[in-house]
Amino acid sequence: MDLRQNSDKHEAVVAEVLPCTARAWRPDYAAVPDYARRERLLALLNDPFGRLRVRHVYSALTKRAGDLRGPRAEAPGRL
C-alpha cells in the first residue's frame, strides 16, 4: 500500500492491527495524538513480543495492505 496516497487507509489498517499484537494497544488509534502514535509504533517495532496474531481474521483492506505473515508475525502454535 502506498502510504503517501492512502493515509486514511493506512490509519484504518494500523487501528485494526494494533489490538491484534501480542502486547495489544487498547486506546482508539484515531483518537490518540500523533506523537503518542509514533512512540507506540516505535515501541512495538522494537519489542520482541510485539508479534501479530496470524490466525486472526483481518479485514480485506488489511489483507491487501501487506503480507501479515512476515518476520514480525507470530509463529503458528504460539498464540
N, CA, C and O of each residue as an XYZ file, in Angstrom:
316
protein
N       0.850     -1.181      0.000
C       0.000      0.000      0.000
C       0.889      1.235      0.000
O       1.788      1.359      0.832
N       0.642      2.130     -0.915
C       1.392      3.376     -0.993
C       0.841      4.332      0.064
O      -0.242      4.894     -0.098
N       1.592      4.507      1.137
C       1.118      5.316      2.261
C       0.997      6.788      1.909
O       0.233      7.511      2.547
N       1.725      7.241      0.921
C       1.649      8.654      0.532
C       0.286      8.990     -0.047
O      -0.169     10.128      0.066
N      -0.364      8.029     -0.660
C      -1.647      8.276     -1.306
C      -2.822      7.711     -0.522
O      -3.973      7.980     -0.865
N      -2.561      6.949      0.500
C      -3.634      6.250      1.211
C      -3.512      6.387      2.720
O      -3.665      5.397      3.436
N      -3.240      7.580      3.222
C      -3.030      7.728      4.658
C      -4.266      7.358      5.467
O      -4.140      6.840      6.577
N      -5.464      7.616      4.930
C      -6.674      7.244      5.662
C      -6.806      5.727      5.749
O      -7.235      5.197      6.774
N      -6.437      5.029      4.675
C      -6.475      3.563      4.701
C      -5.388      3.012      5.617
O      -5.606      2.037      6.336
N      -4.213      3.645      5.585
C      -3.127      3.225      6.470
C      -3.565      3.329      7.924
O      -3.323      2.417      8.715
N      -4.206      4.431      8.276
C      -4.686      4.621      9.646
C      -5.678      3.524     10.024
O      -5.630      3.007     11.140
N      -6.566      3.166      9.117
C      -7.549      2.108      9.387
C      -6.866      0.761      9.587
O      -7.253     -0.008     10.467
N      -5.855      0.473      8.776
C      -5.129     -0.798      8.901
C      -4.392     -0.855     10.236
O      -4.470     -1.859     10.943
N      -3.685      0.205     10.581
C      -2.947      0.225     11.847
C      -3.908      0.119     13.020
O      -3.623     -0.586     13.988
N      -5.044      0.810     12.950
C      -6.041      0.732     14.025
C      -6.573     -0.686     14.186
O      -6.913     -1.095     15.296
N      -6.649     -1.436     13.098
C      -7.111     -2.824     13.183
C      -6.011     -3.752     13.693
O      -6.284     -4.671     14.465
N      -4.786     -3.521     13.272
C      -3.691     -4.431     13.602
C      -3.192     -4.250     15.037
O      -2.855     -5.238     15.689
N      -3.135     -3.028     15.541
C      -2.582     -2.796     16.879
C      -3.229     -3.646     17.970
O      -2.503     -4.231     18.773
N      -4.550     -3.741     18.038
C      -5.136     -4.586     19.086
C      -4.851     -6.074     18.881
O      -5.104     -6.876     19.779
N      -4.332     -6.451     17.723
C      -4.058     -7.857     17.414
C      -2.609     -8.230     17.652
O      -2.178     -9.314     17.259
N      -1.851     -7.353     18.288
C      -0.472     -7.682     18.618
C      -0.445     -8.400     19.953
O      -1.393     -8.319     20.735
N       0.635     -9.095     20.205
C       0.766     -9.823     21.462
C       0.690     -8.871     22.657
O       0.191     -9.241     23.720
N       1.181     -7.662     22.479
C       1.086     -6.626     23.515
C       0.062     -5.604     23.036
O       0.410     -4.497     22.624
N      -1.176     -5.989     23.097
C      -2.266     -5.216     22.489
C      -2.335     -3.787     23.020
O      -2.038     -3.512     24.182
N      -2.734     -2.900     22.132
C      -2.912     -1.490     22.448
C      -4.396     -1.217     22.457
O      -5.058     -1.420     21.440
N      -4.936     -0.770     23.555
C      -6.379     -0.625     23.711
C      -6.981      0.703     23.263
O      -8.118      0.700     22.792
N      -6.287      1.844     23.381
C      -6.952      3.103     23.004
C      -7.336      3.139     21.528
O      -6.769      2.422     20.704
N      -8.298      3.978     21.220
C      -8.707      4.192     19.836
C      -7.567      4.902     19.111
O      -7.238      6.044     19.431
N      -6.969      4.230     18.143
C      -5.799      4.758     17.436
C      -6.066      6.137     16.843
O      -5.224      7.028     16.957
N      -7.207      6.324     16.223
C      -7.521      7.596     15.569
C      -7.637      8.748     16.565
O      -7.432      9.904     16.194
N      -7.959      8.451     17.814
C      -8.151      9.497     18.819
C      -6.856      9.870     19.541
O      -6.836     10.836     20.305
N      -5.797      9.135     19.315
C      -4.531      9.365     20.016
C      -3.706     10.389     19.236
O      -3.654     10.328     18.007
N      -3.057     11.335     19.935
C      -2.237     12.334     19.241
C      -1.096     11.675     18.447
O      -0.642     10.582     18.786
N      -0.648     12.351     17.400
C       0.404     11.804     16.535
C       1.656     11.399     17.301
O       2.219     10.337     17.037
N       2.109     12.235     18.257
C       3.335     11.907     18.984
C       3.179     10.598     19.756
O       4.123      9.812     19.836
N       2.001     10.357     20.322
C       1.767      9.117     21.069
C       1.700      7.920     20.124
O       2.161      6.830     20.464
N       1.131      8.121     18.945
C       1.111      7.051     17.940
C       2.527      6.648     17.568
O       2.859      5.463     17.542
N       3.364      7.647     17.278
C       4.755      7.364     16.890
C       5.486      6.613     17.990
O       6.177      5.630     17.720
N       5.339      7.070     19.227
C       6.013      6.407     20.348
C       5.583      4.952     20.463
O       6.417      4.065     20.643
N       4.284      4.709     20.359
C       3.762      3.346     20.499
C       4.198      2.459     19.340
O       4.584      1.309     19.553
N       4.141      2.978     18.123
C       4.552      2.186     16.964
C       6.039      1.846     17.026
O       6.431      0.720     16.719
N       6.864      2.807     17.421
C       8.296      2.528     17.570
C       8.547      1.498     18.660
O       9.394      0.618     18.503
N       7.818      1.600     19.760
C       7.967      0.617     20.837
C       7.595     -0.779     20.353
O       8.277     -1.749     20.682
N       6.526     -0.891     19.577
C       6.127     -2.198     19.051
C       7.156     -2.759     18.080
O       7.431     -3.959     18.092
N       7.726     -1.906     17.241
C       8.740     -2.369     16.296
C       9.984     -2.880     17.008
O      10.665     -3.776     16.509
N      10.280     -2.316     18.171
C      11.460     -2.723     18.932
C      11.165     -3.789     19.972
O      12.081     -4.251     20.654
N       9.915     -4.188     20.108
C       9.501     -5.170     21.114
C       9.567     -6.578     20.522
O       8.859     -6.873     19.559
N      10.406     -7.448     21.082
C      10.479     -8.809     20.540
C       9.176     -9.583     20.706
O       8.984    -10.614     20.062
N       8.278     -9.098     21.562
C       6.996     -9.765     21.770
C       5.859     -9.068     21.024
O       4.702     -9.467     21.156
N       6.170     -8.040     20.246
C       5.161     -7.288     19.506
C       4.769     -7.983     18.211
O       4.822     -7.378     17.140
N       4.392     -9.204     18.299
C       4.080    -10.018     17.120
C       2.594     -9.948     16.781
O       1.753     -9.733     17.654
N       2.288    -10.132     15.505
C       0.900    -10.181     15.062
C       0.325    -11.564     15.287
O       1.043    -12.564     15.246
N      -0.953    -11.611     15.523
C      -1.652    -12.892     15.625
C      -2.031    -13.323     14.215
O      -2.949    -12.764     13.616
N      -1.330    -14.310     13.690
C      -1.538    -14.692     12.291
C      -2.859    -15.406     12.077
O      -3.350    -15.442     10.949
N      -3.444    -15.968     13.102
C      -4.714    -16.675     12.942
C      -5.923    -15.763     13.092
O      -7.060    -16.207     12.931
N      -5.690    -14.509     13.395
C      -6.778    -13.537     13.498
C      -7.362    -13.307     12.104
O      -6.627    -13.333     11.117
N      -8.654    -13.087     12.013
C      -9.295    -12.814     10.724
C      -9.261    -11.304     10.490
O     -10.009    -10.552     11.114
N      -8.394    -10.879      9.595
C      -8.243     -9.469      9.281
C      -9.200     -9.067      8.161
O      -9.637     -9.907      7.374
N      -9.517     -7.783      8.098
C     -10.396     -7.268      7.042
C      -9.695     -7.368      5.689
O      -8.479     -7.549      5.619
N     -10.471     -7.248      4.627
C      -9.911     -7.297      3.276
C      -8.910     -6.161      3.065
O      -7.878     -6.356      2.422
N      -9.208     -4.980      3.602
C      -8.297     -3.844      3.469
C      -6.948     -4.165      4.092
O      -5.907     -3.911      3.486
N      -6.958     -4.717      5.286
C      -5.717     -5.046      5.970
C      -4.964     -6.151      5.242
O      -3.738     -6.102      5.143
N      -5.670     -7.127      4.742
C      -5.011     -8.196      3.983
C      -4.331     -7.641      2.736
O      -3.241     -8.083      2.373
N      -4.968     -6.677      2.082
C      -4.378     -6.073      0.881
C      -3.189     -5.182      1.219
O      -2.322     -4.966      0.372
N      -3.136     -4.667      2.433
C      -2.088     -3.726      2.815
C      -0.714     -4.374      2.862
O       0.294     -3.688      2.698
N      -0.655     -5.656      3.079
C       0.642     -6.314      3.135
C       0.522     -7.735      3.622
O      -0.535     -8.179      4.071
N       1.605     -8.419      3.526
C       1.652     -9.809      3.950
C       1.818     -9.838      5.463
O       2.884     -9.493      5.974
N       0.783    -10.242      6.181
C       0.828    -10.269      7.646
C       1.553    -11.494      8.178
O       1.598    -11.714      9.389
N       2.115    -12.285      7.290
C       2.854    -13.460      7.731
C       4.352    -13.219      7.656
O       5.132    -14.170      7.591
N       4.755    -11.978      7.665
C       6.166    -11.620      7.551
C       6.951    -11.960      8.807
O       6.449    -12.674      9.675
N       8.183    -11.454      8.915
C       9.058    -11.817     10.028
C       8.546    -11.376     11.388
O       8.965    -11.929     12.404
N       7.645    -10.385     11.436
C       7.117     -9.948     12.729
C       5.868    -10.724     13.121
O       5.319    -10.497     14.199
N       5.415    -11.619     12.283
C       4.220    -12.410     12.595
C       4.576    -13.508     13.581
O       5.687    -14.037     13.583
N       3.623    -13.828     14.397
C       3.817    -14.864     15.402
C       3.862    -16.229     14.732
O       3.094    -16.499     13.808
N       4.744    -17.070     15.190
C       4.865    -18.415     14.626
C       3.607    -19.215     14.939
O       3.043    -19.073     16.024
N       3.155    -20.059     14.001
C       1.981    -20.903     14.267
C       2.181    -21.724     15.536
O       3.273    -22.226     15.802
N       1.125    -21.849     16.301
C       1.201    -22.618     17.537
C       1.651    -21.818     18.734
O       1.720    -22.354     19.840
N       1.959    -20.544     18.546
C       2.412    -19.722     19.667
C       1.373    -18.697     20.065
O       1.721    -17.691     20.682
N       0.120    -18.914     19.737
C      -0.920    -17.927     20.041
C      -1.324    -17.983     21.461
O      -2.191    -17.220     21.887
